[in-house]
Structure formats: C-alpha cells, structure tokens
Amino acid sequence: MEGPYHIGVGVEDLEAAIADLEHLGMRFTPIQTRNKPMVGPNGPFDAELRFVYTIDGPPHFELVDAPEGSGLAPTVWHLGYWVKDLKAATKKMTDEGATVTLRYDSPDNEPSGFAYLTLPTGVTIELVDEIGRGKLQAMLGH
C-alpha cells in the first residue's frame, strides 16, 4: 500500500469550514454529494455525504460534512489509502484486528467503493478502491 493520499477531517458545517480554510490559503474542489445506504456501528442507515478535497496535494485534505450523530466531527477523522482490491485489503485489515466502522451498504454485505476501518490503536483509515482514482484526479483538475 502506498502512502496516504488524503487526510479526512470531519466537520459540522462544511461551508463554514471551507470559508475558514480558504482564508488560510487552501483551495477546494466544488462540494461533492453522495446519497447511498451506509452501514455503521449501529447497523444500516441512509446518509447524504457531502465533501470536498483541497486542490493542492497529495496528501490532500478532505473535509467531510460528518453524518449527524456519527460523532465524527469536529475531528481529524482518517487517513485515506488507495487499494487495488478493496475486499481483500479490508479482509486483511480485519484479520489483523481492525474494525470496519463505516462503508456503503451493498447486496453482498461487502465493502464497495470505500471502507473506514479503526485500528486497534484507535487510528481510523479509509481504504478506497483504486477504480475511483480517475474521478478524483478529474475533480482536482489533474
């Protein structure tokens, strides 16, 4: 696995966080929105995920409008890693003691697109299917 390509920061107000950090010289992509069923520690739920990435990087900063009640904001939430085989990488990490804390819900009950895993030390990482790399590069203008 190569080094992290982003650092995810959970925020309670995405637009306010963007404005605060733009004053510090950070440049962001347009706000992205994803509506998909998700699975968290308390089971399945519907969520609208809203996020942006910094243009400059890697590593990029990802600001995520944390799902209500998730307890993920405000905090430095996770380190993001590209993986070639999301299911295999997730299985390897869970076999080594990590816990899947958030992922898209899927009919086969397997991770799809991404999976957040919390390591036994408490550090959270996001494994992201490499198939999405081109979309992110286009969003970043690369």
N, C-alpha and C positions, 0 to 999 in steps of 0.2 A: 504494500500500500504506500503510495507517495504521500508527502506531507499534506497538511490541511490546506484546502483551497479557500475556506472561509471560516469566520468566527461568528456564530449566531448569537444575537443579543435580543432577548425578549423584552418588549416594551408594551406599556399600557395604552399609549396614544401614538400611533405610527406617524401621523402628520406632524405632531409636535416634536417628536424625536428627530425626524428628518430636518425640520426647521432649525432645531438646536444645533445639530451637527453640521448643517450647511454653513452656519455662521463660523464654524471652525475649519472650513475649507474642504469638507467632504463633498463629493459629487455622487448622486444616486441615480439608479435606473428609475423609470416610471414604476409606480406601485403595481405589483402583480397580485392577482386574486385567484385562489383555487377553492372550489367547492366540491369536497369529496367526503364520503363517510370515513371516519378515522376510528382507531382503536387506541385507548389509553389504559392507564392502570385500573380504571373502574369500568372498563368494557367499551363497546361501540358508542359513538356519538357523531352527530353531524357538525361540521365546523366550516366556517369560511376562514381560510388562511390568507392573510394579506402580508406582503413582504417586499423589501427592496434590497438591492445589493449596492455597495459602493462601486463606482466605475473603476477606481484605481485598485490594483491588487495584482496577483494574489499575495498574501491572503486578502480576500475581500471581507468586509463587514456586512453581515446580513442582519437587517432589522426585521423582526417578526412581531406583528401585532398578535401577541400571545392569546390563545383561546381563553375566553372567560372562564374563571375558576380553575385554570390549569396550574396556577402557582408559578408560572414560568416568567413572570415579569414583576418588577424590573430585575433583570439579572443577565450576566454573561451566561448564555444558555448552553452552547455546544460548540465543538469543533467539527467541521464538515470534511468528509473524505470521499473522493470518487472511488468506486469499486467496479470491477468488471462483472462480477457475479454477486448480485445483492443477496440472493437467498443463501448462497454458500458462505459469504462473508458474515451474514447475520448469524447463521448456524455456528460458525467457528467462534464468534464472539460470545454467543450464549453458552456454548460448550465450555468456554473459558471463564464463565461466571458473570457475564454481563446480563442485564435485564432489558428486554425491549420495553420502552416506555411510551412510544408513540409511533404509529405507522398508518398508512392508508389501509382501510379495510378492503379485503379482496375475497372473492368467492372461494378461493382455495386456502384461505386463512394464512397466507404467506405474505411477506413484505413485498410491496410494489412501489417502485419509484424511489422510496427512501425508507429508512428506519432509524429512529433515535434509540440509542442504547446507553444505559447508565452502567458504567464500570463499577466493580466492587469498591473502588476508591471514592465514588460519588461523581466523578467526571462524566459528562454526557458527550457522546459523539453522535454525529449523523453520518450514516452510510448512505451515499447517493449513487444510484445506478448510473454508470458512465454513459448510458444512452442519452441522458439529458444534458450532457456537456455542451453539445452544439447549440441547444436552446439558450443556455446561459451565456455562451460566448456571443450569440447574436444579440441578446438583451443588453450585454455590456458593450456592444459595438466593436467586438474584436473579430 
